[in-house]
Amino acid sequence: MQSSRRSVALRNWRVRTRLIALILVPTLVAVLLGGLRVYGSIQSASEYERLRTVAEFGINLADLVHEIDLERDLSVRFVANGRRGNQARLLIRDQQNAVDAAAQIVADRREVVEPSLGSIGRQAYRRVLGRMAQLRTLRETIGESQLPPLPSMQKYNEVNDDILALFDEVGRGGGDEALSSRAAALTSLVRAAEQASRQRGLMSIALTFHAFDPTLLEAFNAARAQQASELSAFLFRAGATERQRYSDTVTSPLIDRAAGVVDRVLSLAREGAELRNLSGGAESDVDYWFKAASDGLDRMQVVQRALGRTIVDQASEFARSDQSQAAIDIAVLAVLLIMVLVITTVVARSLVSPLRRLRREALEIAGRRLPELVQKLRESEASEGPPDVRPIGVMSNDEVGEVARAFDEVHREAIRLASDEAQLRSNVSAMFVNLSRRTQTLVERQISLIDGLEQGEQDDGRLGDLFRLDHLATRMRRNSENLLVLAGQEPARRWSQPVPLLDIARASLSEVENYERVAMNVPTGVSIAGQAVNDVIHLLAELVENAISFSPRETRVTMTANRIDGGGVMISITDAGIGMTDEELAQTNWRLAHPPVVDVSVSRRMGLFVVGRLALRNGIRVQLRRHDGGGLTAMVLLPETLMGTPTHAPGGPATAGAPAWASSGQPAGLFTPAAATAGSSSFGPMTGPYGPATGGTNGAGGLGPMGPTTGGGYGYGGYGDPSTGPGGHGGYGDPSTGQGNHGGYGGPPSGPGMFGGPATGAFGGPSTGGYAGPSTGPATGAFGGPATGPSMGSPPGPGRFGPPTGPPTSEMPPVRMRPRRYETSEQDAATGPLPVVRSAPMEQEEYLPIFAAVESAWFRRAEPNAPEAPVAGWQEAAADRGWQAAAVVQEPVRDGTTSAGLPKRVPKANLVPGSANTAEQGPSSPAPAMPPLSPERARNRLSSFQQGIRQGRAVARGELSEDEVPYKTELRRMEEEQ
């Protein structure tokens, strides 16, 4: 309320408004007075037009009354004469036609006249029209029935009474006194004529019966008295001209004869004598009277029409006069307004134009120039001082010019403050970067320390805690990278080659908590350009963490990706959480599309700001939508410009025969037979920000940024009990089933070693035994070459095991690992694994099937530069054929591939000697009992393998030279000891 009062206060008026008010007030007064005059003239003209219309209508009503009076008197005379005489009937019929014509004229003017009448007048008009419609019935009643003359006359009188009532309403009111008097005079004259006509009818009845009975005489005297009264009123209201016209018109010998007949009849009636021989015998008394009375009525009608025409003409003249006056008043007002407008414009322009320019340029400075300059200062690396200010183009010496100069000073000060603020923001960003770098360094050291603790930890519970601590450290590293995003810094870690989208999705899951709730369905044939890999991982991690945090623990979060027709990839992250309101959803989507400036509010929604910044940096579109089943769906559109062609590091091609999707028809993280036959696992994230893993289809995971990873990673093998459930499933393969390992140790490599040399076992010897399934292509190793041995896939980050994408569900019952069997079957005879050649058991070493398959060859390897030993006379043994057949398995005979990219076997094309001739060799001996397995030893093996992966990645990033790798140092030491 107070605000509205202040806004209308005079001091808050604009200058232009005050100038207009200064001139407008007297102008409005003049316009108001002139407008009232114009309005009065227009109203008066309208009233005169109404009077003209009703005056014309009054003439029509007077004519109708005159015609009905004549029809009534003729009909009464005919009834009194006994309804005899054809001549009388013809006269009545002609008069009825005249009445119908006059009534039609009155009815046709209804649309014109009725709007000019009041409510009473409109009701009277409708009654008159009803009477006109009943005339036919009235005429039939009078002409054909035995109704006496006087009642018949009363029927017609009722019709005329309604017409006269309408006439009174028509002549009532008026804008001019003279017109009103003339209208009243016309009304009195019409009523006087009506009474004279009634006297004519009553006298005709009396003369026909030759006597005046008391009823007729009373009615006659009443009509005579009423006529005299109406004539007196007419003469009083009419002007001298109208009175003179009446005196000159309503006078004739017939009128005098009618007056004489009336006097004689009244005298005879008082004496009680018969009414005979009034005409002197020349004609009948009735005709004698009727002709004389009709002459007076006809003359009165002439006066009525003349008076009505006078009223019409005078009303038209008054209307034209008022219309002309209104036009003159309008013209004067228009000229006055034009003069005021010109004067106001000239005076106001000289004052308002500089103010407008000042306002326009001030708004331009505030809305465009100053923000652009501030933005430029924010984006500049170093400031050379505040830039120059262009002054406002108002150079006058009056108060407006002084205000312009003052605003220029304000502009300069604002630019100086913006420059200082930009410098302050630059300092804050530098602080963010410094803190982030320091935090990252500490986190990396923390991860290295955790790795060391994991290496030597024997307790299962503590080892699990160390793994979780390792995972939290990776999340801390992501929060540290958030500071870099806040500071607008580009990530220090970049990829030079495209990385598969599947590895990126897994890496993003490795950076969130409760990652086991996430199910993935991501294509393996899509890769992301190297320069955007880290940003996409970071963006997806923030969205997945948000979906996990705001959804119930018992629900799953799904991540799917699909190619779209317009180019690019659409990634959808769906949860079943609490969702958002429409207002919150719209505001969040706007913030994602327009990331705000860093302020205190950013700390409350860090993830939202980071996602928006990362999306804006890489041209990615992110939008939140409601999910049909509840919760939200985050839609991430990766443009085609971020798509890259998968490339492979030196050493070997990508995985051959890999399926096109991480899972077939179900989210990643669910074990499927189709994936098992290829030795692949869809269970968990394989990689982290330091490199996606690639692996062969035999289940061995790699390290480098290679092709799509279908090998097992850390999804279902790596933690806990190696025999059951998450973290244990996938520890060992099953040679009897021919399935690859799912996440744990893979089968033996089928290609060159890690650095391009021949395939080696765990310690350098030839890789033997432990074959977990048929290999469909060379496995990619740690640095681009084929894998060299059992691999657990690439961890999501330095020192981290990748999380699985989800626990076993109803669709994937937990699979318990069975002890390795050595029995053969019919299937084993044709397609079973190669025989396991076991090495001599080491001291205090339990039996491990995978190490039975990959004996160390490092202690038997010759020096690289040593001369070749002379070839001894070696006798070929029967076992040599088995080794040769095993070597052939590296390139097995295949009959094409399936639609999923898996190889088709050729039955009995890859037989091992001795495996198909069991009948000839006699009954096979029972397989030796498998020694008990040690979980502690398996955990130590996993920890050692994890450390080797990190060291390999460090070499790939250039952080560590190959000579500094611990295992090479140990290798050189052992070679020196030999």
Summary of the structure (lengths in Angstrom):
residues: 978
radius of gyration: 59.3
end to end distance: 98.9
largest distance: 189.8
contacts: 3286
relative contact order: 0.06
helix: 57%
strand: 6%
